[in-house]
Amino acid sequence: MAKNKIASRRSVSAAQIRAQEARHLMNTYKRPPIVFARGRGCRLYDSEGRAYLDFLGGIAVNALGHAHPRLVRVIRREAGRAIHLSNLFHNAYQGPLATKLADWSGLNRIFFTNSGTEAIDGALKLARAYSHAKQKDGGTSGGKKTRVLALENSFHGRTFGALSITYPQKYREPFEPLVPGVEFVRFNDVADLESKFDNSVCALVVETIQGEGGIFSVSEPFWNRACALATQHDAALVADEIQCGLGRTGRYFAYQKFDSSPDIAVVAKPLAAGLPLGAIIANEKFASAFVPGAHGTTFGGGPLVCATALEFLTTIEEEDLLAKVRDRGSELCAGLEKLAARFDFIQEVRGEGLMLGVDLSCDGAPIIQEALRRGLIINCTHDHILRLLPPFIISKRDIAEFLAKFEAVLSAVSKKMLARPSTEALKASISIQQQPGLAAASRQL
C-alpha cells in the first residue's frame, strides 16, 4: 500500500533527506549539512538532538521564538475551524488585524498579501494606480508619472517588480530586462535625491534600515527631505519595513523614530510568526486608488494566518516586548562593542534594537561555519557583515550565553587567521624559492 511506502519523518535519516533534496529540489540554496527537526523558544534542535541558540530567527521571522504556546494554541484552534475561505468572503480576523495594524502604523487601510515581495509589488502598483488616476482626473500635468526611485544597496525581494528596485547587479542581471523606469539614489545622499526626484516620479521606496544590505539606517535629514519631495511632487513615500518593522527596533515601526510618516508601508516577515503573511499599509489618499477588481490575491489574509498575526501583535502589547527589545538590544550591542575592542577585524557594530550588524574586515564565512559548529545560528551578508536577528523573547541569560560562545568563535577563527601565512608572506616565500642564492641564504638563516 502507498502508506507503507511513505517513511515517517523519524525513520528518514538526515542523509536521506539531503539526498532527496539534491535529486528533486531546484538548485537555489547553499545549505550546511544539518536537518533541523524542531524548535523551542530561542533554540533549534537538529535531527541528532543537538541544540543551537538561534540568533537569526528565520531571518527576522520567528520574533516570538519557536513553538510559542500562545501561537500554537491559536494555530491549533483555527486549523480545526477554517484554514482558507478566499477573499470573496469576510472572515473573523481580517478586520481586527487591519485595525491593529492601522493603530500601530498611524496609517489607514491594509491589503493582506502572502509575502514581503508580493507586498512590495502591490505597493508599486498602488503608487502607479494613484498617479494614473490623478492624470486621468486632470490633477497632474506633463508627461507620465511612472518613475520609481530606490536606494543603492537596497534589497526588496525576488519577484520582477521587487527585483527591479533591488540594487545589487548580481540579483538583477540574470533576469533582465526588468520593470523599466527605475533609478537608484545614493544612500543618505540628499543632493543626489534632489537631483533625481522630479514630477515624473510616482514612488520612492526606502528600507528604513537596510537589512540584506548590511544594517544601515536611513538618516533623519534624508528621510525628512524624502517626505518633503514626495509631498511636493504628489508621489508615494514607501517604507519597506519587512525586516525592520513590527517591533524589531523596539518601536512598532522603525520609521516612528522620525516625525513624519510614509504614505505606504509594507510588512511581512514576523507578522504571522512563521506563517506566510504580509501587508500593504497605506494612508487614505493612496489607498483610495485601489477599487474592486484593481488588485487581489487568493491566499492573502486567510483566517488562520490573520488570527495568528493578531495573537502575535497582542502578545507584543500584553507582554511589553518592545521595552524588552530595547533593553536586550542595548545589552547585546554593549557586549559586541567589548568584543570589537578585543578583535581588530571587527570594524563596526551598528543597528537598532534586536537588528544588529557586525562589520568585519575579513571574510565572514569561516565565522558562520565555526558558530554553527559551536551551536550558534547567525548569518552573513555582503560576505563580511554578520547579521543578528534574535527573537524578542531572549533573556539576559541567552545574551550572556551568546556572547560567551561568540567570543570563543572569534578566538578560534582569529587563531586560524594568525596561523595561516599572509598573502605577502606567501609571495615573498615564492620569490625566495625562485632565486637559488636567496633560497640558500634563507635556509642558513
C-alpha positions as CSV (number, residue, x, y, z in Angstrom):
1,M,0.0,0.0,0.0
2,A,1.0,3.6,-0.5
3,K,1.1,4.3,3.2
4,N,3.8,1.6,3.7
5,K,5.9,3.3,1.0
6,I,5.9,6.6,2.8
7,A,8.6,6.7,5.6
8,S,7.7,8.5,8.7
9,R,9.7,11.6,9.5
10,R,11.5,9.9,12.3
11,S,12.6,6.9,10.1
12,V,14.1,9.1,7.4
13,S,17.7,9.9,8.1
14,A,19.3,13.4,7.6
15,A,21.4,11.8,4.8
16,Q,18.3,10.6,3.1
17,I,16.6,13.9,3.4
18,R,19.6,15.7,1.8
19,A,19.8,13.1,-1.0
20,Q,16.1,13.6,-1.8
21,E,16.5,17.4,-1.9
22,A,19.6,17.1,-4.1
23,R,17.7,15.0,-6.5
24,H,14.4,16.8,-6.7
25,L,14.7,20.5,-5.4
26,M,15.8,23.3,-7.7
27,N,19.4,24.3,-7.1
28,T,18.8,27.7,-5.5
29,Y,20.2,27.4,-1.9
30,K,23.6,26.5,-0.4
31,R,22.9,24.8,2.9
32,P,25.0,23.3,5.6
33,P,24.5,19.5,6.2
34,I,22.2,19.9,9.1
35,V,18.5,19.0,9.2
36,F,16.5,20.8,11.9
37,A,13.7,18.8,13.5
38,R,12.1,21.1,16.0
39,G,12.4,24.3,18.0
40,R,11.5,25.7,21.4
41,G,11.9,29.3,22.5
42,C,15.3,30.6,21.3
43,R,16.6,27.2,20.4
44,L,16.5,24.8,17.5
45,Y,17.3,21.1,17.6
46,D,18.7,19.1,14.7
47,S,17.8,15.5,13.7
48,E,20.5,14.3,16.1
49,G,19.0,16.2,19.1
50,R,21.8,18.8,19.3
51,A,20.7,22.3,20.5
52,Y,21.5,25.6,18.7
53,L,21.0,29.1,20.1
54,D,19.1,30.8,17.3
55,F,20.1,34.5,16.8
56,L,18.8,34.6,13.2
57,G,15.1,33.8,13.9
58,G,14.4,32.5,10.4
59,I,15.7,35.8,9.1
60,A,13.7,38.1,11.4
61,V,10.5,35.9,11.1
62,N,10.4,34.0,14.4
63,A,10.1,37.0,16.6
64,L,8.5,35.1,19.4
65,G,10.9,32.2,19.0
66,H,9.8,28.7,18.2
67,A,6.6,26.9,19.3
68,H,5.4,29.8,21.4
69,P,2.5,28.5,23.4
70,R,0.1,31.3,22.6
71,L,0.7,31.0,18.9
72,V,0.5,27.2,19.0
73,R,-2.9,27.4,20.7
74,V,-4.3,29.8,18.1
75,I,-3.0,27.8,15.2
76,R,-4.5,24.5,16.5
77,R,-7.8,26.2,17.2
78,E,-8.1,27.8,13.8
79,A,-6.9,24.7,11.9
80,G,-9.9,23.0,13.3
81,R,-12.2,25.7,12.1
82,A,-11.3,27.1,8.7
83,I,-7.8,27.4,7.2
84,H,-8.9,29.1,4.0
85,L,-12.1,30.9,2.7
86,S,-10.8,33.1,-0.1
87,N,-11.2,36.8,-0.3
88,L,-14.6,36.5,-1.9
89,F,-16.0,36.4,1.6
90,H,-15.4,38.0,5.0
91,N,-13.6,36.2,7.8
92,A,-13.5,36.9,11.5
93,Y,-9.9,38.1,11.7
94,Q,-9.0,40.4,8.8
95,G,-10.9,43.4,10.2
96,P,-9.4,43.2,13.8
97,L,-5.9,42.6,12.4
98,A,-6.3,45.5,10.0
99,T,-7.5,47.8,12.8
100,K,-4.5,46.9,15.0
101,L,-2.0,47.5,12.1
102,A,-3.6,50.8,11.4
103,D,-3.3,51.8,15.0
104,W,0.3,50.7,15.2
105,S,1.3,52.4,11.9
106,G,-0.7,55.6,12.1
107,L,-1.9,54.8,8.6
108,N,-5.4,53.9,7.5
109,R,-6.0,50.9,5.2
110,I,-4.5,47.5,4.7
111,F,-4.2,44.9,1.9
112,F,-3.0,41.4,3.0
113,T,-0.5,39.5,0.9
114,N,1.4,36.2,1.2
115,S,4.9,37.6,1.4
116,G,7.1,40.7,1.5
117,T,8.0,40.7,-2.1
118,E,4.3,40.5,-3.1
119,A,3.6,43.4,-0.7
120,I,6.4,45.4,-2.5
121,D,4.9,44.6,-5.9
122,G,1.5,45.6,-4.6
123,A,2.8,48.9,-3.2
124,L,4.3,49.8,-6.6
125,K,1.0,49.0,-8.3
126,L,-0.8,51.2,-5.8
127,A,1.6,54.1,-6.4
128,R,1.2,53.8,-10.2
129,A,-2.6,53.4,-9.8
130,Y,-2.7,56.6,-7.8
131,S,-0.6,58.6,-10.3
132,H,-2.7,57.3,-13.3
133,A,-5.9,58.2,-11.6
134,K,-4.7,61.7,-10.9
135,Q,-3.6,62.2,-14.5
136,K,-7.0,60.9,-15.7
137,D,-8.7,63.3,-13.5
138,G,-6.5,66.2,-14.7
139,G,-4.8,66.5,-11.4
140,T,-1.3,66.4,-12.8
141,S,0.3,68.0,-15.9
142,G,3.2,67.0,-18.2
143,G,4.3,63.5,-19.1
144,K,3.6,60.2,-17.5
145,K,4.2,59.9,-13.8
146,T,5.6,56.4,-13.7
147,R,9.3,56.5,-12.5
148,V,10.3,54.8,-9.3
149,L,13.3,55.7,-7.1
150,A,15.0,53.3,-4.8
151,L,18.3,53.4,-2.9
152,E,21.7,52.0,-3.6
153,N,22.4,48.8,-1.6
154,S,18.7,48.1,-1.4
155,F,17.1,44.6,-1.3
156,H,13.3,44.4,-1.8
157,G,12.6,40.9,-3.0
158,R,12.7,38.4,-5.8
159,T,9.6,39.0,-7.9
160,F,10.0,41.1,-11.1
161,G,8.7,44.3,-9.5
162,A,10.7,44.0,-6.3
163,L,13.8,42.8,-8.1
164,S,13.6,45.9,-10.3
165,I,14.2,48.1,-7.3
166,T,16.8,45.8,-5.7
167,Y,20.2,47.4,-6.2
168,P,22.9,44.7,-6.4
169,Q,23.5,43.8,-10.0
170,K,24.1,40.1,-9.2
171,Y,20.4,39.8,-8.3
172,R,19.0,41.7,-11.3
173,E,21.3,40.9,-14.2
174,P,20.3,37.2,-14.8
175,F,16.7,38.3,-15.3
176,E,16.9,41.5,-17.3
177,P,15.1,43.3,-18.8
178,L,13.1,44.1,-15.7
179,V,10.4,46.7,-15.0
180,P,11.5,49.9,-16.7
181,G,11.6,53.4,-15.1
182,V,13.7,52.6,-12.0
183,E,16.6,54.8,-10.9
184,F,18.8,54.4,-7.8
185,V,19.7,57.1,-5.4
186,R,22.9,57.1,-3.4
187,F,22.2,56.1,0.2
188,N,21.6,59.0,2.5
189,D,22.7,61.5,-0.2
190,V,20.2,64.3,-0.1
191,A,21.7,66.1,-3.0
192,D,21.5,63.0,-5.2
193,L,17.9,62.5,-4.1
194,E,17.0,66.1,-5.1
195,S,18.7,65.8,-8.5
196,K,16.7,62.7,-9.4
197,F,13.3,63.5,-7.8
198,D,11.0,65.3,-10.2
199,N,7.4,65.3,-11.3
200,S,7.8,62.1,-13.3
201,V,8.3,60.1,-10.0
202,C,5.4,58.2,-8.7
203,A,7.2,56.5,-5.8
204,L,10.3,56.5,-3.7
205,V,10.9,53.2,-1.9
206,V,13.1,53.2,1.2
207,E,14.2,50.5,3.7
208,T,14.2,52.4,6.9
209,I,17.0,50.1,7.9
210,Q,18.7,48.2,5.1
211,G,18.7,44.5,6.3
212,E,20.2,42.4,3.5
213,G,22.3,45.5,2.6
214,G,24.2,45.3,5.9
215,I,22.1,47.0,8.7
216,F,22.4,50.6,7.6
217,S,19.9,53.2,8.9
218,V,18.3,56.0,6.8
219,S,19.4,59.3,8.3
220,E,16.9,61.8,9.6
221,P,17.9,64.6,7.1
222,F,17.4,62.1,4.2
223,W,14.1,60.9,5.5
224,N,12.8,64.4,6.1
225,R,13.8,65.6,2.6
226,A,12.3,62.4,1.0
227,C,9.0,63.2,2.8
228,A,9.1,66.8,1.6
229,L,9.9,65.9,-2.0
230,A,7.2,63.2,-2.1
231,T,4.6,65.7,-0.9
232,Q,5.8,68.4,-3.3
233,H,5.6,66.0,-6.3
234,D,2.5,64.1,-5.1
235,A,4.4,60.9,-5.1
236,A,4.3,58.0,-2.6
237,L,7.0,57.6,0.0
238,V,7.0,53.8,0.6
239,A,8.7,52.5,3.7
240,D,9.9,48.9,3.3
241,E,9.6,47.6,6.9
242,I,9.6,43.9,6.0
243,Q,12.7,43.2,8.2
244,C,12.9,46.2,10.5
245,G,9.2,46.7,11.3
246,L,6.7,45.2,13.8
247,G,8.9,45.7,16.9
248,R,12.3,44.7,15.7
249,T,13.9,48.1,16.6
250,G,11.9,48.5,19.9
251,R,9.2,50.6,18.1
252,Y,6.1,49.4,16.3
253,F,7.7,50.6,13.1
254,A,11.3,51.8,12.5
255,Y,10.1,55.0,10.8
256,Q,8.5,56.1,14.0
257,K,11.8,57.5,15.2
258,F,11.1,60.3,12.7
259,D,8.5,63.0,13.0
260,S,6.8,62.2,9.7
261,S,5.2,59.0,8.4
262,P,5.3,57.4,4.9
263,D,2.4,57.2,2.6
264,I,2.7,53.5,2.3
265,A,4.4,50.9,4.5
266,V,5.0,47.2,3.7
267,V,5.5,44.5,6.3
268,A,5.8,40.7,6.3
269,K,8.5,38.5,8.0
270,P,7.3,38.3,11.6
271,L,3.7,39.3,11.0
272,A,2.2,35.8,11.4
273,A,5.2,34.5,13.3
274,G,6.3,32.0,10.7
275,L,3.2,31.5,8.6
276,P,3.2,33.3,5.3
277,L,1.5,36.7,5.6
278,G,2.4,40.3,4.5
279,A,0.6,43.6,4.3
280,I,0.5,46.8,2.4
281,I,-0.5,49.6,4.8
282,A,-1.4,53.0,3.2
283,N,-2.9,56.3,4.1
284,E,-6.4,57.1,2.8
285,K,-5.1,59.3,0.0
286,F,-3.1,56.5,-1.7
287,A,-5.3,53.6,-0.6
288,S,-8.3,55.1,-2.5
289,A,-6.5,54.3,-5.8
290,F,-7.4,50.6,-5.3
291,V,-11.0,49.9,-6.2
292,P,-12.8,46.5,-6.6
293,G,-11.0,44.4,-9.2
294,A,-7.8,46.5,-9.3
295,H,-5.8,44.1,-7.1
296,G,-6.3,40.8,-5.5
297,T,-4.8,37.6,-4.0
298,T,-6.0,34.1,-3.5
299,F,-4.3,33.2,-0.2
300,G,-3.5,36.5,1.4
301,G,-5.3,37.2,4.7
302,G,-6.9,33.8,5.4
303,P,-8.5,33.2,8.8
304,L,-5.7,31.0,10.2
305,V,-2.8,33.3,9.4
306,C,-4.7,36.5,10.4
307,A,-5.7,35.0,13.7
308,T,-2.1,34.1,14.3
309,A,-0.9,37.5,13.4
310,L,-3.4,39.1,15.7
311,E,-2.2,37.0,18.5
312,F,1.4,37.9,17.7
313,L,0.7,41.6,17.9
314,T,-1.4,41.2,21.0
315,T,1.4,39.3,22.7
316,I,3.9,42.1,22.0
317,E,1.5,44.5,23.6
318,E,0.5,42.4,26.6
319,E,4.0,41.2,27.4
320,D,5.6,44.7,26.9
321,L,8.1,43.2,24.4
322,L,9.0,46.5,22.8
323,A,10.7,47.5,26.1
324,K,12.4,44.1,26.2
325,V,13.7,44.5,22.7
326,R,15.2,47.9,23.6
327,D,16.8,46.6,26.8
328,R,18.1,43.3,25.4
329,G,19.3,45.1,22.3
330,S,21.3,47.6,24.3
331,E,22.9,44.7,26.3
332,L,23.7,42.7,23.2
333,C,25.2,45.8,21.5
334,A,27.3,46.7,24.5
335,G,28.7,43.1,24.6
336,L,29.5,43.2,20.9
337,E,31.3,46.5,21.4
338,K,33.5,44.9,24.1
339,L,34.4,42.1,21.7
340,A,35.1,44.7,18.9
341,A,37.7,46.2,21.2
342,R,39.4,42.8,21.5
343,F,39.3,41.6,17.9
344,D,40.7,44.1,15.4
345,F,38.9,42.5,12.4
346,I,35.6,43.9,13.8
347,Q,35.3,47.3,12.2
348,E,31.9,48.4,13.5
349,V,28.8,47.3,15.4
350,R,25.6,49.0,14.2
351,G,21.9,48.7,14.3
352,E,18.8,49.3,16.5
353,G,17.0,47.1,19.0
354,L,17.5,43.5,18.0
355,M,18.6,44.2,14.5
356,L,22.4,44.4,14.7
357,G,25.2,44.1,12.2
358,V,28.9,43.3,12.9
359,D,31.0,44.7,10.1
360,L,34.3,42.8,9.5
361,S,37.5,43.5,7.7
362,C,37.7,39.8,6.8
363,D,35.5,37.1,5.2
364,G,32.6,36.2,7.4
365,A,32.1,32.7,6.1
366,P,34.6,31.0,8.5
367,I,32.9,32.7,11.4
368,I,29.5,31.5,10.4
369,Q,30.8,27.9,10.0
370,E,32.6,28.0,13.4
371,A,29.5,29.5,15.0
372,L,27.3,26.7,13.7
373,R,29.8,24.1,14.8
374,R,29.6,25.6,18.3
375,G,25.8,25.7,18.3
376,L,25.1,29.3,17.3
377,I,22.9,30.4,14.3
378,I,23.8,33.7,12.7
379,N,24.3,34.7,9.1
380,C,26.4,36.9,6.9
381,T,25.5,39.5,4.2
382,H,27.8,41.0,1.6
383,D,30.4,38.4,2.6
384,H,31.7,40.5,5.6
385,I,28.7,41.7,7.7
386,L,27.4,39.4,10.4
387,R,23.7,39.8,10.9
388,L,22.0,39.2,14.3
389,L,18.2,39.0,14.4
390,P,17.3,37.1,17.7
391,P,13.7,36.7,18.9
392,F,12.1,39.3,21.1
393,I,11.8,36.8,23.9
394,I,15.6,36.4,24.5
395,S,16.7,36.8,28.1
396,K,19.8,38.2,29.8
397,R,21.0,34.6,30.2
398,D,20.6,34.0,26.5
399,I,22.6,37.1,25.6
400,A,25.3,36.1,28.1
401,E,25.5,32.6,26.6
402,F,25.6,34.0,23.0
403,L,28.4,36.5,23.9
404,A,30.5,33.8,25.6
405,K,30.1,31.4,22.6
406,F,30.6,34.1,20.1
407,E,33.8,35.2,21.8
408,A,35.0,31.6,21.6
409,V,34.1,31.5,17.9
410,L,36.0,34.8,17.2
411,S,39.1,33.5,19.2
412,A,39.1,30.2,17.2
413,V,38.8,32.0,13.9
414,S,41.4,34.5,14.9
415,K,43.9,31.8,15.8
416,K,43.4,30.2,12.4
417,M,43.9,33.5,10.7
418,L,47.2,34.0,12.5
419,A,48.3,30.5,11.7
420,R,47.7,31.0,8.0
421,P,50.5,32.7,6.2
422,S,49.6,36.1,4.8
423,T,49.4,36.7,1.1
424,E,52.5,38.9,1.3
425,A,54.5,36.3,3.2
426,L,53.5,33.6,0.6
427,K,54.6,35.9,-2.2
428,A,57.9,36.6,-0.5
429,S,58.4,32.9,0.1
430,I,57.7,32.0,-3.5
431,S,60.0,34.8,-4.7
432,I,62.9,33.4,-2.5
433,Q,62.3,29.9,-3.6
434,Q,62.6,31.0,-7.3
435,Q,66.0,32.6,-6.6
436,P,68.6,29.9,-5.7
437,G,71.0,32.3,-4.0
438,L,68.3,33.8,-1.8
439,A,66.9,30.4,-1.0
440,A,70.2,29.1,0.2
441,A,70.8,32.2,2.4
442,S,67.3,31.8,3.8
443,R,68.0,28.2,4.8
444,Q,71.2,29.3,6.5
445,L,69.3,31.9,8.5
